[in-house]
Amino acid sequence: MSTEELNKIIAVKKMDLEECEQELNGRYYPSIVRVAMMNYIQVIQEQLEEFNLDIKK
């Protein structure tokens, strides 16, 4: 995968992460939904870390 492709993926994931965090903090959700959203946020953060490591190589 090229650096340009990785940068596009990272940009989309960052926007998704920001939107999820704002949604989670801005509204009330049942606990099971909050847990699922927090898990999704964690997955995105881990993916971003992996992409950042790939770019540095």
C-alpha positions in Angstrom: 0.0 0.0 0.0 1.3 3.4 -0.9 1.9 6.2 1.5 -0.8 8.2 -0.2 -3.4 5.4 0.3 -2.4 5.1 4.0 -2.8 8.8 4.5 -6.3 8.7 3.1 -7.2 5.8 5.3 -5.8 7.6 8.3 -7.7 10.7 7.5 -11.0 8.8 7.3 -10.3 6.9 10.5 -9.5 10.1 12.4 -12.7 11.7 11.3 -14.6 8.6 12.3 -12.9 8.5 15.6 -13.6 12.2 16.3 -17.3 11.7 15.3 -17.7 8.6 17.6 -16.1 10.4 20.5 -18.3 13.4 20.1 -21.4 11.3 19.8 -20.5 9.2 22.8 -19.9 12.3 25.0 -22.8 14.3 23.6 -25.8 12.0 24.1 -27.1 9.4 26.5 -26.9 5.8 25.4 -27.7 2.6 27.2 -24.6 1.0 28.8 -24.3 -1.8 26.2 -24.3 0.7 23.4 -21.7 2.8 25.2 -19.5 -0.3 25.7 -19.8 -1.1 22.0 -18.9 2.4 21.0 -15.9 2.6 23.4 -14.7 -0.8 22.0 -15.1 0.6 18.4 -13.1 3.7 19.4 -10.4 1.6 20.9 -10.2 -0.5 17.7 -9.9 2.7 15.5 -7.1 4.0 17.8 -5.2 0.8 17.5 -5.6 0.8 13.7 -4.3 4.4 13.6 -1.3 3.4 15.6 -0.5 0.5 13.2 -0.9 2.8 10.2 1.4 5.4 11.7 4.0 2.7 12.3 3.6 1.5 8.6 4.2 5.1 7.4 7.4 5.5 9.5 8.9 2.4 7.9 
